[in-house]
Amino acid sequence: MSSPLTAFIKPLSASRENRLKGLRLVEEHPEYVNELFELAHNSEAKREHIYASWIWEFYILNDFSRYPPFFDSSLHCLMKIENSSMRRSHSKILWHFLNNKTSSSTLTKAQKEWIISICLCWIITETKTAPLSFCIRVLLFFRSEFPEIHSHLEDLLLHSRRTFPKGVYPIIRSVFKN
């Protein structure tokens, strides 16, 4: 038996309008937030999990103060996610969260290292442009605090002999512009 939230999500399309409908539902029914988190972080990557991750993205990007109570649990789940669409949503959330000075200043060294591990793993295994680009940008955010990131990126992006999607090359060039 599916929950009201899952039943709502299942017939949605990928349109922005439908994602916003999902966001409105969760904002009107805060009792669904924990379930949305669980769905959006489920590595099974069924349709409802993918769509929930898109709604979760809107939910967090609308108000970053919603993320900290879920942050450590989210990081724990992210390493297991293999679906590119879900990775796109979560890497986009991380990128925007880190770009918010108030949010990023609260991170511990352990959380930063966890984020770095997730992004490096995703760069190794990901084939789609958006999650790759967001992960590279996230890693660049930590470059001054963790100088070894530059050599990791050099190994992964320049010396791996891997072919990346064309859309990733502008961000790769920006990493090595010197």
Secondary structure, 3 states (H helix, E strand, C coil): CCCHHHHHHCCCCCCHHHHHHHHHHHHHCHHHHHHHHHHHCCCCCCHHHHHHHHHHHHHHHHCHHHCHHHHHHHHHHHCCCCCHHHHHHHHHHHHHHHHCHHHHCCCCHHHHHHHHHHHHHHHHHCCCHHHHHHHHHHHHHCCCCCCHHHHHHHHHHHCCCCCCCHHHHHHHHHHCCC
